Amino acid sequence: MKLAAIVSIAAAGGIAGGVVWWIRPPGPARTHAVATPPASPPGATGAADALTRVSRLAGREDPAAVSELIELYGKLASVPSSLDARKLAFRSLLAQPNVVVGLQAALAAIASDPTPRKQDPLWSFLVQEVAGLWNAVTIEHGRDLVMIEQRPKPHDVLLESLAEVPPSKLSDSQRAALAADLIDVYPQLSPEQRPAVDRALAALGGSDLIEILARRGLGESSHLQAAVQERRAQEAARAALPRAPE
């Protein structure tokens, strides 16, 4: 029977104790299973890191933080799983105490992303977030800005955001001015922009708008006709309702 041999080597020079060597007979090497942590979904780590970085910058008002948020918004466009981080970055920019500064920073972020409108998963989000800025106090700034903005993507977001403003937030004169602006740009609208602007014009101008559009050379084939007809039907239905006794 083979036994393991124990060889004891005493330390020289009177040093107490010894070193024991355990010699095992030849045999197959033992293997130990190593638990492997579950793999993270593709892009999960990068998305988590991006959200952490943006969260650290959110709420800061210093120029360095604003610049970094703008840069991150553009760079993360190539990371499909980073939508939450990009939304937080954009909202943080718009939340700057100075509305003008915040909007300029947000538009710079939009311009930093080369993704075409049709492929941009955040397009509707961007339009709605910017639209939330407009009211009776800020609408004049929005109207001026859309006229001078030269960058295509920021310009289109501004235009469509103005089309989303509820008429109830504006005075009569502000509604008329916004409708006039939308009519002026109507011939240059892309097919993707027309439905939102159609609804806005019908809501802002009511049934009288069709005459204005006819004078501007917008024919009966315009998408706007359906929106105006719907508005007229709504006005007629309200007019037909019995009035409460005075």
N, C-alpha and C positions, 0 to 999 in steps of 0.2 A: 504494500500500500504506500502510495506516494504521500509524503507529508511535506508541509511547508517548512522550510528551514529557517531557523532564526539565527542570525549572526549578530553577535553583540560586540561592538568595538568600543573599548574603553578609551576615554580621552587621556592623552599623555600628559606628563608633568604634574600628576597628582590631582588633576581637576576632577572633582566628584561627579558622578553620574555618567551617562553614556548615551550614545545615539543608536537607536535600534532600527535596523533595516528589516523590512518584511518582504521576503521574496516569495512570490506566488509561482506555482508551476505554470508552464505555458498553457494558454487556453484562449478561447474567443474573447475579444474585447467586449466589455459591457457598454451598452449604449443607453442613453437616458433621453426620453422624449422631452423636447423643449416646447412649452406652450407658445404658440404664435398668436399675437393679438390680432383680432379681426381687422381686415383691411378697411380703411376709410373709403367711402365712395369717391370716385374721381372728382377732384376739385374741392372736396369738402374742407381739407386743411387750408387751402388757399382762401376759400370763402370765409372761414372762421377767422383767419389772420386779418383779412381785409376788414371784416366787421369790427374786430378789436381795435385796429388802427383808427378807423373812422370814429368809433365810439369815444376814443381818447381825445379826438379833435372837436367833437360835437359840443356846441355850447361856448366854445372859445371865440373871442372877437378880434384877436390880434391878427395882423396881416399875414404872419407866417402860417398860422393855422388855416386861414381862408385860402391861401395859395396852395397849401398841401391838399386841402379838400378838393379844390378844382382839379389838381393834378391827378389825384386818386380816382376821381369820377371818370376822367378820360382813360387812364391806364386800365382800369378794371372793366372797361367795355369789352376787352378780349377774354374775360373770365365769365362764362355764362352763369356760373353759380353765385356770382357776387351781386345779384340784383338787390338784395336787402341792404348790403353795404352802400351801394350806389344811391339807393333811395334815401338812406339816412344822411349821406353826404349832401345830397341836393336839398333836402329839407333843412339841414343845418345852415346851408348858405342862405336860403330864403328867410331864415329866422333871425338874421342879423337885425339889430335894433333899428338901424337906418334902412328903410325900405329900398331906397335908391341904391345904396351900396350892396345890399343883399341881392337885389335883382340883377345888378351888373355882374356880380360874382356867379350867380346861377346861370346867366347867359354865357359867360365865359366857359363854364363847365360844359354846357350843351355844345358849344363850338369846339371843345376839345375832343369830342367823340365823333369820329368820321362815319359812324354807322348810318347808312341811308334811312330815311324816315320809314320806309316800308319794312325794313328789317330791324328797326329799333324796338325792342320789347318794352321800353319805358316811355314811348311816345305819348300815349294817353295819360300816363301818370304825370309827365312833365306839363302837358297842357292844363290839366286839372289843378296842379299845384300852383302854377303861375296865375291861373284864373282866380284862385282864392285870394289873390292880392287886391283885386279890383273892386272898388266901391265908389261911392260918390266923391270921396276925397282923393282917391288915387287914379281914377279913370283918365284924367287929362294927361297924366304922365305916361300912362300906357299907350294912349293914342299918339302922343308925340313920339314915343320911343319906336313904335312899329313903323313910323314913317321914315326914321333916320337909320334904323338898323340895316346894315348891309350884308351881314353874314347870313347865308340862306337858312340854315337850321334854326338859329335863334329868332330870326324874323318870322318864320312860319309858326313857331311855338307861340310867339307873342300874338300874332294875328288870330290864331285859333283860340287862344286863351280869351281874347276880347270877345270872340263870338260866343263864349260860354257864360258871359256875365248875365245873371238874371236881370231882366229889365226892372224888376221891383227895387233893385239896389240903386237905381239911377233916377235923376230928376227928368222931367219931360224934355228939357233942353239937352241934357246929356244923352238921352236915348236918341234924339233926333241927330245929334252930332255923330254919334257912333254909327248909326245907320248910314249917314252920308259917307263916312269913311269906308264902310264895307262896300257900299255901292261903287265908290271910286275904284277900288281894287278888284271888284268882281270879275271883270274881263280877263285879268291875269291869273286868276286862281287855277290851281291844278285840280284835276277831277277828285282827288282825295280830300281837298279842302272844301269843296262846294257844299256838301250836305250840311256841315256844321254852320257855315255862313248862311245857307238858305234858311235854316231854322231860326238863326239869330235875326235875319232881316225880317222874316215874317212876324216874329215876336216883337221886334222893335218898331216896325213901321205900320203894322196892321194892314188892312185891305187897301189903303191908299197907296201903298208902295208899288203896286203893279203899274200904275200910271208913270211913276218916276222911272221905273226900270224900262218901260217901253220907250221913253224919251232918250234913255241912255243906250238904246240899241240892243237890249237883251231880249231875244226873241221868245216866242212861245215854247220853244223846245227846252228852255232853261229848267233846271231842277227846281228852281225857286217857285215856279208856277204851282207845283203841287203843295209846297209849304204855305204859300199865300192862300190857296184855295182852302186848305185845312183851317187856316186862321179865320178866313171869312165864315166858314161853316160854324166854327166855335162862337164867333161873334153873333151870328144869326141865331144860334141855339140859345145863347144867353139873353138876347133881345126878346125871344119868344116866351121866356119864363114869366109866369105871372108875378107882378110886383107886389110886395107887401103893402098893405094899406098904410097910408101916412097918418 
